[in-house]
Amino acid sequence: MGLQSIQYILFLAVAAAVYLHLPRHGQPPFLLAASLVFYAMADCRYLLVTLGVGAFSYLCGRGITWRGGAHKTAFVRLGVAGSLAILAFFKYFGFLETALALPFSIVMPLGISFYSFAAIAYLIDAGRGDCEVERNPLTYALFLTFFATVTQGPIPRAGALMPQLTREHRFDAARTVRALRLYGLGLFKMVAVSDVLGVLVDEVFGHWQSYGGWMLGLAAVCYTFQLYFNFSGYSELARATGLVLGLELPENFKTPFFATNFSGFWSRWHISFSSWLQDYLFMPLAWADTERLTGGRLRRLPPEVCVFIVFFVSGFWHGNTLPFVVWGLLQALFRVGEELLHRRLGKPKRKAPARVLWAKQAGVFALWTLSMVFFRMGSGAGTVGDCFGYLGGLFRGLAPARFAGEAYRAIYDGFYANGLMVAGYYLFAVLALALAFWLDARRCFRFRNAPAEETLAALPGAKRQAVYYLLVCFVLAGYILQGGGFGGSAGFGMYANF
């Protein structure tokens, strides 16, 4: 039951109708019950794991205040180490299963990366005194398992979300309209853009050896767009869910493809994860005293080393296959290389000519897209050799006639073997992308990345209504196109498995 499904819309409508009419003391328990039902419907096999992680981190959190906080550091370390150990066990068991030829397998619990990181952030913040230690186990369980964030984020911070969970919430018309705008935009991104592009991506990546360079390049670009619009759309559905219930969740994306360097890109991409890495990995590394390890030769790690470690680790977080490790290594090289260039050549000018900014944006996008070949292959059964084979294939069979034939063949069989449907597919994909990027560009340059729903509301009356109708029509057509034989990424979104 993904957040973009009809079943979820009905689930949310019923849950909100009940929740917003309950007395204040009854709201958190009901929302927790709804969240557990939602998770159990998705992955009941590992509900006990989710509750176990929550119970363990809750007890460690309570230990922070035990005996006036005399042992808070020990409890924080225990909680962080234990949460990471549980996460690593499930995340890398598949690797051990293959390496040791084990006779059984274990499926990674849905959303374990997201609620484990939320628990770790809570423990560290509580140990630092940045948030209160939560004494009510039901409130803490709700914080970790809230159905809008448990499967795919955004990764909530305890200091921001937990106080909201205990407040009274009632229906608010203006807030609900804001939520509907955001939900419509997220649904458009997932169904009309991401899922439709996925038709082409799945076909080409699944049979990459038989396609020429132009088609492989097109599929790589489409995958980059597919993942972005899927994940950013899902994050907007999560935020819309929170708004319906009176909860403010953090934004997770702010038009990353308009960034002119990788520093800016990562400050706009998967923001809750990027900020988590900065606060709980980069900063501790940057301030760590390394004199004992280096024999007094070095007191602090150079910032470039810290940056490299952070992005290299992010590859391991995303997956347990070698392509993900290479992807993380590439991100580390991009960021460190950028820092070294800035050190040698100086920081770039803020007001550069438009052509320079466009060139930088194109460069960032090209490098990101090439790295995403490893990400896509790692998400399936691809090897590092397959990744390099795919990249090498970008230079073969570059005849325009071959590209035209392959573009037609990639879609033809899945859409009723009908040439008119093939043309309709490509036309629809281009128009949907054009609308999506127009909205992103407007948000970036005119509104300086204000919340997406606010930029929609700021459209002039007639234009706003026209955009609303377009969003609805594209979503309906997207569902129809998915019925052409391929289907879409219905379920929990592309990032739920990470």
Stockholm file with secondary structure:
# STOCKHOLM 1.0

chainA/1-498         MGLQSIQYILFLAVAAAVYLHLPRHGQPPFLLAASLVFYAMADCRYLLVTLGVGAFSYLCGRGITWRGGAHKTAFVRLGVAGSLAILAFFKYFGFLETALALPFSIVMPLGISFYSFAAIAYLIDAGRGDCEVERNPLTYALFLTFFATVTQGPIPRAGALMPQLTREHRFDAARTVRALRLYGLGLFKMVAVSDVLGVLVDEVFGHWQSYGGWMLGLAAVCYTFQLYFNFSGYSELARATGLVLGLELPENFKTPFFATNFSGFWSRWHISFSSWLQDYLFMPLAWADTERLTGGRLRRLPPEVCVFIVFFVSGFWHGNTLPFVVWGLLQALFRVGEELLHRRLGKPKRKAPARVLWAKQAGVFALWTLSMVFFRMGSGAGTVGDCFGYLGGLFRGLAPARFAGEAYRAIYDGFYANGLMVAGYYLFAVLALALAFWLDARRCFRFRNAPAEETLAALPGAKRQAVYYLLVCFVLAGYILQGGGFGGSAGFGMYANF
#=GR chainA/1-498 SS CCTTSHHHHHHHHHHHHHHTTSCGGGHHHHHHHHHHHHHHHHHGGGHHHHHHHHHHHHHHHHHHTGGGGTTHHHHHHHHHHHHHHHHHHHHHHHHHHHHHTCSCCCCCCTTHHHHHHHHHHHHHHHHHTSSCCCCCHHHHHHHHHCTTTTTTCCCCCHHHHHHHHTSCCCCCHHHHHHHHHHHHHHHIIIIIIIHHHHHHHHHHHHTGGGSCHHHHHHHHHHHHHHHHHHHHHHHHHHHHHHHHHTCCCCCCCCCGGGCSSHHHHHTTSSHHHHHHHIIIIIHHHHHCCCHHHHTTSCSSCCHHHHHHHHHHHHHHHHCSSHHHHHHHHHHHHHHHHHHHHHHHHCCCCSSCCHHHHHHHHHHHHHHHHHHHHHHHHHHTTCCHHHHHHHHHHTTSCCCHHHHHHHHHHHHHTTTTTCHHHHHHHHHHHHHHHHHHHHHHHIIIIITTTCCHHHHHHTSCHHHHHHHHHHHHHHHHHHHHHHTTTTCCCTTTCTTTTC
#=GC SS_cons         CCTTSHHHHHHHHHHHHHHTTSCGGGHHHHHHHHHHHHHHHHHGGGHHHHHHHHHHHHHHHHHHTGGGGTTHHHHHHHHHHHHHHHHHHHHHHHHHHHHHTCSCCCCCCTTHHHHHHHHHHHHHHHHHTSSCCCCCHHHHHHHHHCTTTTTTCCCCCHHHHHHHHTSCCCCCHHHHHHHHHHHHHHHIIIIIIIHHHHHHHHHHHHTGGGSCHHHHHHHHHHHHHHHHHHHHHHHHHHHHHHHHHTCCCCCCCCCGGGCSSHHHHHTTSSHHHHHHHIIIIIHHHHHCCCHHHHTTSCSSCCHHHHHHHHHHHHHHHHCSSHHHHHHHHHHHHHHHHHHHHHHHHCCCCSSCCHHHHHHHHHHHHHHHHHHHHHHHHHHTTCCHHHHHHHHHHTTSCCCHHHHHHHHHHHHHTTTTTCHHHHHHHHHHHHHHHHHHHHHHHIIIIITTTCCHHHHHHTSCHHHHHHHHHHHHHHHHHHHHHHTTTTCCCTTTCTTTTC
//
